[in-house]
Amino acid sequence: MNIPPRDTLYADPIASVAGFAFDERVAEVFPDMIRRSVPGYGAILSAIGLLADRFAQPDSVCYDLGCSLGGATLAMRHGIRQPGCRIVAVDNATAMVERCRELLARDQALVPVELLCADIREVPVENASLVVLNFTLQFLPVAERLPLMERIYQGLKPGGALIISEKLAFDDPRQQALHTDMHHAFKRSQGYSELEISQKRTALENVLVPETLEQHRSRLLQAGFASCEPWFQYFNFASLIALK
């Protein structure tokens, strides 16, 4: 069993912390990084597999937009049981796509996967029964989020679903402080130091822009979805299902 390299990217003092980027260094340690940084990440992936079994329609396409190393893609690949389905996985980071391709090649599931190195805002969404954005939307400029939701809605088949996992912000300052503190407590429990937590937070500032649950819900309804509800939340990380 291969143990992923441990994330130590922010373990030593950095004179000037650059903005976070999904480069080769991040790709190498990403499995460890996201497991130790995002509460409930494994549970979300497991549920995506179950949701793929529930929503995948025969002869349709399932999309993983912002696929990184393909965690959601693999979950869908093993959950889909309907005939004629295929998966389109998209990421714009070359280093992530290259490693994702290696991981997919080792996987034995039969559902075909088309892996694209491209901007998710430019990839057509067509004949879709399930679309997943697993901690992806938060990296797009806020003004560009609604047009993407509208395109996804138009590309979904009747009865299709969109899964969005995101880091949340809160209107109530007390709730914001509480969930931020608890997220940091979670990271400390996973072995991250105060220096690592601080430097990573600086790297993500203005790169990852979270929104409130109500902002996500309002946008999805504006895009045309019939309903949107959270199905999972662990501190300030949540996943929502929007139904067409």
Secondary structure as UniProt FT lines:
FT   TURN            9..10
FT   HELIX           24..37
FT   TURN            39..40
FT   HELIX           41..55
FT   TURN            58..59
FT   STRAND          61..65
FT   TURN            68..70
FT   HELIX           71..79
FT   TURN            83..84
FT   STRAND          86..91
FT   HELIX           94..106
FT   STRAND          113..117
FT   TURN            120..122
FT   STRAND          128..134
FT   HELIX           137..139
FT   HELIX           142..144
FT   HELIX           145..155
FT   STRAND          156..168
FT   HELIX           173..189
FT   TURN            190..191
FT   HELIX           194..204
FT   TURN            205..207
FT   HELIX           213..223
FT   STRAND          227..234
FT   TURN            235..236
FT   STRAND          237..243
//
